[in-house]
Amino acid sequence: MILKYKIYKLPLGGRETFILYTLNRTTILEKKHFLKLIEKHLAGKTDSVEQEMLKNYLDSFQDSEARDIDGYADPEWERRLLKRIQEDKKSTPKIVRIFRYSVAAAAVLLLAGAGWWYMNQKSGGGNSVAQTPETIVPGTSGAVLVLEDGRVIELDSTQMNGVRTLADQAGSEALAEKGRLVYRIKDEAADAPIGYNTVKTPRGRQMELELPDGTVVWLNAGSSIRFPTRFVGPERRVDVTGEVCFRVAPNADQPFISSVKNYEIKVLGTYFNINAYDDEPYVKTSLLEGKVAMYTKNAAHQSLVLSPGQEVKASGNDMTLSDNSDVVMSVSWIRGMFSFRSADLRMVLRQVCRWYDLDVEYRGDVDARFSGSVFRSERIDKLLEIIAYTSDVSFQLEGRKLIVTPGGKGR
């Protein structure tokens, strides 16, 4: 089955966008983000997550120009696409082109990319978000560093600007490097005692850091990691809470072990995400690259091995392994996005409330799902309006309490 889509271009909220229209629904694409992603890929600078996002986007085109071409593998076709977008950027708002997509490819487009949201188009729909205080702002970069000796350092924008030493400890030093927390081993580290540091992100904050072994870690809001100031012995071990994404530095002689609640995840060198908030029903581990083993700490010592594209949901002694093409979505937060595919609304709002530091109250039978991606920098009223239009719910803000009721105005 073939569907026709029309793509319009117009300014929306001061930002140039694409409007993709079909079946009485619209998808709004911020063109600058696709353009930036394509340019980055052509320069050979995209990582595996960005490559997958771009692959989904390019694969969604099924016109005569790319009918028999793997758009992701053919650099010449990519350059033609880039040229097409750049030329369109200079034009005035108009109908740009009619593309044909297969149903499957269209679905991929709706779930791809670096900046889109998805809502029903209804004339006279009204606003499903009430009383939005301007004081509620999106989260930002920031954390608290707790040193071995008990000293506490606030990692705010003032501290993290530029390059500076934050803490000089035995064997290593903690540096601020352009917004990242970076640990460097000293030359005399071999004889130095080992201490432990903890980085904590409160609600409404996230942080990127580099551990002493070169492993890169991203902490989502309301998360923490405890680690040694240098790794010695047969393994590299850290303790985490909340949601943490790792790109582990390879070292076959010293496996990396993440301890979270009743589980441990063992890796040699890989790229994976752990979601283990206390208010979530299970611990979820999603693997993007490499291979990891997840096992219980108790006497049962159950274990599962993950391959790229798989995830494990664990609760108690039960661990369920599944192939999941949405693992890229599990790390969308480190790219500044909320991304969901048919996700339970309550789970969606838990993520939203952690980032905007809100409490949520449900009034009535709220049973809805949400698909879409929204920038984490978006204003709270705009984000909630997007969710309300597609999920048949209404929102009201009273201070920092988000009240959710069934029956949105967008449907």
C-alpha positions as CSV (number, residue, x, y, z in Angstrom):
1,M,0.0,0.0,0.0
2,I,1.3,3.4,-1.0
3,L,0.4,6.7,0.8
4,K,1.0,10.3,-0.4
5,Y,2.6,12.8,1.9
6,K,2.9,16.5,1.4
7,I,5.7,18.4,2.9
8,Y,5.2,22.1,3.6
9,K,7.8,24.5,4.9
10,L,7.0,27.5,7.2
11,P,8.3,29.2,10.3
12,L,6.8,27.9,13.5
13,G,7.5,29.6,16.8
14,G,10.5,31.4,15.2
15,R,12.1,28.2,14.0
16,E,12.0,27.0,10.4
17,T,10.3,23.7,10.2
18,F,8.9,21.0,7.9
19,I,5.2,20.1,8.2
20,L,4.6,16.5,7.0
21,Y,0.9,16.1,6.5
22,T,-1.2,12.9,6.0
23,L,-4.3,11.2,7.2
24,N,-5.3,14.4,9.2
25,R,-2.1,14.2,11.3
26,T,1.0,16.3,11.2
27,T,4.6,15.8,12.1
28,I,6.7,18.8,12.7
29,L,10.4,18.5,11.8
30,E,13.0,21.1,12.7
31,K,15.0,21.0,9.5
32,K,18.1,22.5,11.1
33,H,18.5,19.4,13.2
34,F,18.3,17.0,10.2
35,L,20.7,19.2,8.3
36,K,23.2,19.3,11.1
37,L,23.0,15.5,11.5
38,I,23.5,14.9,7.8
39,E,26.5,17.3,7.6
40,K,28.0,15.6,10.7
41,H,27.6,12.2,9.1
42,L,29.2,13.3,5.8
43,A,32.2,14.6,7.8
44,G,32.5,11.1,9.4
45,K,31.8,12.4,12.9
46,T,28.6,10.6,13.9
47,D,28.5,7.9,16.5
48,S,26.5,4.7,16.4
49,V,23.3,6.3,17.9
50,E,23.4,9.2,15.4
51,Q,24.1,6.8,12.5
52,E,21.1,4.8,13.4
53,M,18.9,7.9,13.6
54,L,20.2,9.1,10.2
55,K,19.8,5.6,8.7
56,N,16.2,5.5,9.7
57,Y,15.6,9.0,8.2
58,L,17.4,8.2,4.9
59,D,15.8,4.8,4.5
60,S,12.4,6.4,4.7
61,F,12.8,8.0,1.3
62,Q,11.4,5.8,-1.5
63,D,11.3,8.0,-4.6
64,S,12.7,7.2,-8.0
65,E,16.0,8.8,-7.1
66,A,16.6,6.2,-4.4
67,R,14.5,3.3,-5.6
68,D,17.3,0.8,-6.0
69,I,19.8,2.5,-3.8
70,D,20.6,1.9,-0.1
71,G,20.5,5.6,0.8
72,Y,22.5,5.1,4.0
73,A,25.4,3.3,2.2
74,D,25.5,5.5,-0.9
75,P,27.5,8.7,-0.1
76,E,26.5,10.3,-3.4
77,W,22.8,10.0,-2.7
78,E,23.4,11.4,0.8
79,R,25.1,14.4,-0.8
80,R,22.2,14.9,-3.2
81,L,19.8,14.8,-0.2
82,L,21.9,17.4,1.6
83,K,22.0,19.6,-1.4
84,R,18.3,19.4,-1.7
85,I,17.7,20.4,1.9
86,Q,20.3,23.3,1.6
87,E,18.6,24.6,-1.5
88,D,15.2,24.4,0.1
89,K,16.5,26.4,3.0
90,K,17.0,29.4,0.7
91,S,13.5,29.2,-0.7
92,T,10.3,30.9,0.5
93,P,7.6,28.9,2.3
94,K,5.7,26.8,-0.1
95,I,4.8,23.2,-0.9
96,V,8.2,21.7,-1.4
97,R,7.5,18.2,-2.8
98,I,5.2,15.3,-2.7
99,F,7.0,12.1,-1.6
100,R,5.7,8.6,-1.7
101,Y,6.4,6.3,1.3
102,S,5.6,2.8,2.1
103,V,3.6,2.4,5.3
104,A,6.5,0.8,7.0
105,A,8.9,3.5,5.9
106,A,6.5,6.2,6.9
107,A,6.4,4.8,10.4
108,V,10.2,4.8,10.5
109,L,10.2,8.5,9.6
110,L,7.8,9.3,12.3
111,L,10.1,7.7,14.8
112,A,13.4,8.9,13.4
113,G,15.6,12.0,13.7
114,A,16.7,14.7,16.0
115,G,13.7,16.9,16.5
116,W,10.1,16.2,15.8
117,W,6.8,16.0,17.6
118,Y,3.6,14.4,16.7
119,M,0.0,15.6,17.2
120,N,-3.4,15.3,15.7
121,Q,-4.5,18.2,13.6
122,K,-7.9,19.5,14.9
123,S,-9.3,22.9,14.2
124,G,-10.7,24.6,17.3
125,G,-9.1,22.0,19.6
126,G,-8.3,24.4,22.4
127,N,-5.6,24.1,25.0
128,S,-5.3,21.0,27.2
129,V,-2.8,22.6,29.6
130,A,-4.0,25.0,32.3
131,Q,-2.1,27.4,34.5
132,T,1.5,27.2,33.4
133,P,3.9,29.2,35.7
134,E,6.8,30.7,33.9
135,T,9.0,29.6,36.8
136,I,8.9,25.9,35.6
137,V,11.9,25.6,33.3
138,P,13.6,22.6,31.7
139,G,16.5,20.9,33.4
140,T,20.1,21.7,32.6
141,S,23.6,20.4,33.2
142,G,24.7,20.2,36.8
143,A,25.5,17.8,39.6
144,V,27.1,17.4,43.1
145,L,30.5,15.8,43.6
146,V,31.2,14.2,46.9
147,L,34.9,13.5,47.6
148,E,36.4,10.7,49.7
149,D,37.1,13.2,52.6
150,G,33.4,14.3,52.6
151,R,33.9,17.6,50.8
152,V,31.0,18.6,48.5
153,I,31.5,20.5,45.3
154,E,28.6,21.9,43.4
155,L,29.1,21.3,39.7
156,D,27.1,24.2,38.3
157,S,27.6,26.3,35.1
158,T,30.1,28.6,37.0
159,Q,32.3,25.8,38.1
160,M,32.2,23.8,34.9
161,N,33.0,26.6,32.4
162,G,36.4,26.4,30.7
163,V,39.1,24.0,32.1
164,R,40.0,24.0,35.7
165,T,41.0,21.6,38.6
166,L,38.1,20.9,40.9
167,A,39.8,18.5,43.3
168,D,43.4,17.3,43.6
169,Q,43.3,13.9,45.3
170,A,45.8,11.1,46.0
171,G,46.4,9.4,42.7
172,S,44.1,11.4,40.5
173,E,42.6,14.8,40.0
174,A,39.0,15.9,39.0
175,L,38.9,18.5,36.3
176,A,36.1,20.6,34.7
177,E,36.6,20.5,30.9
178,K,34.0,22.5,29.0
179,G,31.0,21.3,30.9
180,R,32.3,17.7,31.6
181,L,33.7,16.2,34.7
182,V,37.0,14.4,33.8
183,Y,39.3,12.3,36.0
184,R,43.0,12.1,35.2
185,I,45.5,9.7,36.7
186,K,48.6,11.2,38.2
187,D,52.1,10.0,37.4
188,E,52.7,8.9,41.0
189,A,49.3,7.1,41.2
190,A,50.8,3.6,41.7
191,D,51.6,4.2,45.4
192,A,48.7,6.4,46.2
193,P,45.8,5.3,48.3
194,I,42.4,4.6,46.6
195,G,39.5,6.8,47.5
196,Y,35.9,6.8,46.3
197,N,34.0,9.7,44.8
198,T,30.2,10.0,44.1
199,V,28.5,12.2,41.6
200,K,24.8,12.9,42.1
201,T,22.4,14.7,39.8
202,P,19.3,16.1,41.5
203,R,16.0,16.3,39.7
204,G,16.2,18.7,36.8
205,R,20.0,18.1,36.2
206,Q,22.2,15.8,34.2
207,M,25.9,15.4,33.9
208,E,28.6,13.9,31.6
209,L,31.8,12.6,33.2
210,E,34.9,10.6,32.2
211,L,36.1,8.0,34.7
212,P,39.8,7.4,35.5
213,D,39.9,4.6,32.9
214,G,38.5,6.7,30.1
215,T,34.9,5.3,30.3
216,V,32.4,8.0,29.5
217,V,29.3,8.2,31.7
218,W,26.1,10.2,31.4
219,L,23.8,10.6,34.4
220,N,20.2,11.5,33.9
221,A,18.2,13.5,36.4
222,G,17.9,12.0,39.9
223,S,20.8,9.6,39.4
224,S,24.2,8.8,41.0
225,I,27.4,6.9,40.4
226,R,30.1,5.9,43.0
227,F,33.5,5.0,41.7
228,P,37.2,4.7,42.8
229,T,39.6,7.5,42.0
230,R,41.6,4.9,40.1
231,F,40.8,1.3,39.1
232,V,43.1,-1.4,40.4
233,G,42.7,-5.1,40.8
234,P,41.0,-7.6,38.5
235,E,37.9,-5.5,37.8
236,R,36.5,-2.0,37.4
237,R,33.5,-1.7,39.6
238,V,31.0,1.2,40.0
239,D,27.7,1.5,41.9
240,V,24.8,3.4,40.2
241,T,21.2,4.5,40.9
242,G,18.6,6.1,38.6
243,E,19.5,6.2,34.9
244,V,23.0,6.0,33.6
245,C,24.5,5.5,30.2
246,F,28.0,4.1,29.7
247,R,30.5,4.0,26.9
248,V,33.0,1.7,28.5
249,A,36.7,1.9,27.6
250,P,37.8,-1.6,26.4
251,N,40.1,-3.6,28.7
252,A,39.9,-7.4,28.4
253,D,42.1,-7.8,31.4
254,Q,39.9,-5.7,33.7
255,P,36.1,-6.2,33.1
256,F,33.8,-3.3,34.0
257,I,31.0,-4.1,36.4
258,S,28.0,-1.9,37.2
259,S,26.2,-2.7,40.4
260,V,22.6,-1.5,40.5
261,K,20.0,-2.7,43.1
262,N,20.0,-6.5,43.1
263,Y,21.9,-6.8,39.8
264,E,25.3,-6.5,38.3
265,I,26.1,-5.9,34.6
266,K,29.5,-7.1,33.4
267,V,31.2,-5.8,30.3
268,L,34.6,-5.6,28.6
269,G,34.0,-2.6,26.4
270,T,30.6,-1.5,25.2
271,Y,27.8,1.1,25.0
272,F,24.7,0.5,27.1
273,N,22.1,2.2,29.3
274,I,20.7,1.3,32.7
275,N,17.3,2.6,33.9
276,A,16.8,1.7,37.6
277,Y,14.8,4.4,39.2
278,D,13.0,3.4,42.4
279,D,9.6,4.5,41.0
280,E,10.0,2.2,37.9
281,P,8.6,-1.3,38.0
282,Y,11.8,-3.0,36.8
283,V,15.5,-2.4,36.1
284,K,16.0,-2.1,32.3
285,T,19.3,-2.6,30.6
286,S,19.6,-1.7,26.9
287,L,22.6,-2.6,24.8
288,L,23.7,-0.6,21.8
289,E,27.2,-1.9,21.1
290,G,29.3,-4.8,22.3
291,K,28.1,-7.5,24.7
292,V,27.1,-7.5,28.4
293,A,26.0,-10.1,30.9
294,M,23.4,-9.2,33.5
295,Y,23.1,-11.3,36.6
296,T,21.4,-11.3,40.1
297,K,23.5,-10.9,43.2
298,N,21.5,-13.4,45.2
299,A,22.1,-17.1,45.7
300,A,20.1,-17.9,42.5
301,H,22.7,-16.1,40.5
302,Q,20.6,-16.0,37.3
303,S,22.2,-14.4,34.3
304,L,21.4,-13.3,30.7
305,V,23.8,-12.3,28.0
306,L,22.8,-9.3,25.7
307,S,23.7,-8.7,22.1
308,P,23.4,-5.3,20.4
309,G,19.7,-4.3,19.9
310,Q,18.5,-6.3,22.9
311,E,17.3,-5.2,26.4
312,V,16.6,-6.9,29.7
313,K,13.8,-6.0,32.1
314,A,14.5,-7.4,35.5
315,S,12.4,-7.5,38.7
316,G,13.3,-9.7,41.6
317,N,14.6,-13.0,40.2
318,D,12.7,-12.6,36.9
319,M,14.7,-11.3,33.9
320,T,13.2,-11.0,30.5
321,L,15.3,-10.7,27.4
322,S,13.8,-9.1,24.3
323,D,15.0,-7.9,20.9
324,N,14.1,-4.3,20.8
325,S,14.7,-2.0,17.8
326,D,14.0,1.0,20.1
327,V,17.2,0.7,22.1
328,V,18.4,3.9,20.4
329,M,15.5,5.6,22.0
330,S,16.7,4.5,25.4
331,V,19.7,6.9,25.1
332,S,17.8,9.7,23.4
333,W,18.1,11.7,26.6
334,I,21.8,12.1,26.2
335,R,21.0,13.7,22.8
336,G,18.6,16.2,24.5
337,M,15.4,14.4,23.5
338,F,12.4,12.6,25.1
339,S,11.6,9.8,22.7
340,F,8.8,7.2,23.0
341,R,7.0,4.6,20.9
342,S,3.6,3.6,22.3
343,A,4.8,4.2,25.8
344,D,2.6,4.1,28.9
345,L,1.7,7.7,29.7
346,R,2.6,7.3,33.4
347,M,6.1,6.2,32.5
348,V,6.4,9.1,30.1
349,L,5.3,11.6,32.8
350,R,7.8,10.1,35.3
351,Q,10.6,11.0,32.9
352,V,9.1,14.5,32.4
353,C,8.6,15.1,36.1
354,R,12.2,14.2,36.9
355,W,13.5,16.6,34.3
356,Y,11.2,19.5,35.2
357,D,11.3,18.7,38.9
358,L,7.5,18.2,39.2
359,D,5.2,16.0,41.3
360,V,2.3,14.3,39.5
361,E,-1.2,13.5,40.7
362,Y,-3.7,11.5,38.7
363,R,-7.4,12.2,39.0
364,G,-9.7,9.7,37.4
365,D,-8.9,6.7,35.2
366,V,-5.9,7.8,33.2
367,D,-4.9,5.0,30.8
368,A,-3.2,6.3,27.7
369,R,-0.1,5.9,25.6
370,F,2.2,8.3,23.8
371,S,4.4,8.1,20.7
372,G,6.7,10.9,19.8
373,S,9.9,12.8,20.4
374,V,10.2,16.3,22.0
375,F,13.2,18.4,22.9
376,R,14.1,18.3,26.6
377,S,14.7,22.1,26.3
378,E,11.1,22.7,25.3
379,R,8.9,24.8,27.6
380,I,6.7,22.6,29.9
381,D,3.5,24.0,28.6
382,K,4.4,23.2,25.0
383,L,5.6,19.7,25.9
384,L,2.4,18.9,27.8
385,E,0.3,20.3,25.0
386,I,1.9,17.9,22.6
387,I,1.2,14.9,24.9
388,A,-2.3,16.0,25.5
389,Y,-3.2,16.2,21.8
390,T,-2.3,12.6,21.2
391,S,-3.0,10.9,24.5
392,D,-6.6,12.1,25.3
393,V,-5.7,13.6,28.6
394,S,-5.7,17.1,30.1
395,F,-3.1,18.7,32.4
396,Q,-3.2,21.4,35.0
397,L,-0.2,22.8,36.9
398,E,-0.6,24.0,40.5
399,G,2.8,25.2,41.6
400,R,5.1,22.3,41.0
401,K,2.3,19.7,41.0
402,L,1.1,18.3,37.7
403,I,-2.5,17.2,37.8
404,V,-3.6,14.7,35.1
405,T,-7.2,14.0,34.2
406,P,-8.7,11.8,31.4
407,G,-10.4,13.4,28.3
408,G,-8.0,15.7,26.4
409,K,-9.3,18.4,24.0
410,G,-7.0,17.4,21.2
411,R,-9.0,14.4,19.9
